[in-house]
Amino acid sequence: MMPGKIPDPMSSKGDIDLTKIKWHALSPEEALEILGSSKKGLSAEEAKRRLEIYGYNELEEKRKKTVWGTFVEQFKSFLVAILLFAILFSIIMEDFIDAGAIASILIINAVLGTVQEYRAEKSLEALKRLAAPKAKVIREGLETVVPAKELVPGDLVVLRVGDKVPADCRLVESYNLRCDEAILTGESVPVEKDPTVVLDEATPLPERRNMAYSSTTITYGHGIGVVVSTGMNTEVGKIAEMLRGEEEGTTPLQERLDRFGKKLGVIILLLCAIVAVSEIIEYGGLHDLKVFENAILTSISLAVSAVPEGLPAVVTVTLAMGMRRMARRNAIVRKLAAVETLGSATVICSDKTGTITRNEMTVREVWIYDKTIEVTGEGYKPQGKFILRSMDSSEEIFPKDFQGLSLLLKTGVLCNDASLVYTEGELHTSGDPTELALVVLGAKAGMLKERLEEEEPRVDEIPFDSARKMMTTIHRSSETLVAYSKGAPEALLKVCDRMLVNGKIMELSDDKKAEILSNVEDMAKRAMRVLALA
């Protein structure tokens, strides 16, 4: 059976080419029917059969070079070819010391280059083994965990916060599902998904709200999707296929060394010719074969002495040192010569999100009525200070001394589905970047989510949606219930009639609302994403 095709058990149409189907233009029911699946998932036997047809759900790689192949590649330069000729001539002349010296330099050079590239390759393989993912699937009506590489078209995949989508899926069900697709589209804001929509066939990938793509991350909500593409047939697999087709080019240093070697070869040949002619003239012409032999031997000896035997070794050692320095900074360089290529770059064109930036949100400023508080720290590290700014001074404050600030931080932590936990000394995060920023903000003030949820357990929630533009969670505090909300400032202001000012509850008048919205606009003008909490 051809890859990318599947027998349709629900009809007699024969094989259907899955790669030609526009899944976003089909309803969930149509997708399940074409794939011969259902909301109970596949049976174990059917999944095994399809695995034999499609192979593993993993990206194919170029055939790796052997250690011997990497070693031989170190000799592929014009300069090394000249040195090999010098070794051959030294052996013919029975100058074994020179031949041994040049050969030793070349071998050390090749061994050093091979070892460095072999170590880099092994480091990458170790990283891949550590990242071997699992997937939650529904098979025969039961949720189970399988290696992600064993997924097949028709499998039902369960997607929850923090999960990496293991294959391209047509969503079947979702509950406020949002997906971070920065790795695929460069879009920094998580995309809200809706499995009920049926889109036009020409809809571009970033706008396909009913699909979840391999290697993207679930940041909010949960859902179920039916696998429609695996391995090299996924969108990320198509990118990998394009990369596989790229031919390896030479680096600027390799090009310069190659040009230098060729120029040196031409100059040496000219010198050899000049020396040979001079020798023949000095001996009064070619009246004897001995004269010719002496002229040739003298000119070739000069050529051998002119070859810079140590240059390849110097270049390799220098690049190896650069490679080691990069490794110490957690950057694995696969090819030795790539170190120099990076140094030659004058302009780097790069996608920002997740490449230059880490796709992490950080709270920089908090506004509570008539007070602006700057928050220090970076990323998701729960360390930072709260600085109260005024017209002509600033001072560090402690949130527990300000009732309004404490309540704001508490609201941000409790009305939240993200998590920030330490496991064996390492910080682990999951959830929407904006929600994580609020959890980290609370942690900077000593308000840890686990402790707050023990004190005030969540009993219900009204999730965020595009119509309401806010999220609300209900918590039990002592004998009462408390609702915490966060969302768009204009949406929250519409449902609020009181505000907390210096520990006192006051009426939220229209003038006060206008003042608050003015501060919101000022923050937005400074490229900040603004949230209100109540």
RAPE-V852430 format. One line per field, one symbol per residue. ss: DSSP state (H for helix, E for strand, - for the rest). phi: phi as a letter, one per 40 degrees, with the letter a starting at -180 (. if undefined). psi: psi as a letter, one per 20 degrees, with the letter a starting at -180 (. if undefined). A space follows every 50 residues. Layout:
# RAPE-V852430
ss->???
phi->???
psi->???
This chain:
# RAPE-V852430
ss->----EEE-------EEEHHH--HHH--HHHHHHHH------E-HHHHHHH HHHH------------HHHHHHH----HHHHHHHHHHHHHHH---HHHHH HHHHHHHHHHHHHHHHHHHHHHHHHHHHHH---EEEEEE--EEEEEEHHH -----EEEEE---E---EEEEEEEEEEEEE-HHHH-----EE-------- ----HHH---EE----EEEEEEEEEEEEE-HHH-HHHHHHHHHH------ -HHHHHHHHHHHHHHHHHHHHHHHHHHHHHHH------HHHHHHHHHHHH HHHHHH----HHHHHHHHHHHHHHHHHH---------HHHHHHH------ -HHHHH--------EEEE--EEEEE----------EEEE----EEEE-HH H-HHHHHHHHHHHH----EEEEE--EEEEE--HHHHHHHHHHHH----HH HHHHH--EEEEE-------EEEEEEEE--EEEEEEEE-HHHHHHH--EEE E--EEEE--HHHHHHHHHHHHHHHH------EE-
phi->.ccgbaccccabcgcbcccccccccbcdcccccccgbaccgccccccccc ccccgccaccbcccccccccccccccaccccccccccdcccccgccccdc cccccccddccccccccccccccccccccccdcbbcbbbfgbcabbddcc cbdhccbcbbdgccccacbccbbabfcbbcbdcbbgcccdccbacccbcc dcccdcbccbbbbdgcbcbagaabbccbabfccccccccccccccccccc cdcccccccccccccccccccdcccccccccccghccacccccccccccc ccccccccdccdcccccccccccccccccgbcccbdcccccccccbbbca cccgbccbfbcbcbabbbdgbbbcbchafbccbibbbcbbdbaaacbbdc cbdccccccccccccabcbbbcbfgbcbbahcdcccdcccdccccgcccd cccccbccbaabccacccgabbbbbcbfbbbbbbbaicdcccccbbbbac bfgbcbccccccccccccccccccccgccbbbba
psi->qqqjqppoijrkibqpohiipnhijqrhggghghikaaiiarrhghgggh hhghaqmqpqrqpqqrhgghghhijmqhghhghhhhgghhghjkmhgggh gggggggggggggggghgggghgghhghhhjorrqpqopkipprpqphij qqpiqpppprpiqppirpqopgqqnlpqpokhhgiiphpqppqoihqorq hjpqgijnijqpqpirppiqarrpqpphqrciirghhhghghhhipqprq rhghgghgggggghggggggggggggggggghjkrmiqhhgggggggggh gggghipnhighgggggghhghghhghhkkoopgpgihghghhiphpooq qgpifgrjlpqpphppoqpjppppprrqbjplprqooopagjrqqprphi iogggghgggghghmqjrqoqpoliqppqqaphghhhhghghhhjjnpgg ghhhhnqpirqorprhghkrppqpqoodjrppppqqapghghhhjqjqqo oliqprpnrhggghgghghghgghhkkqppqqq.
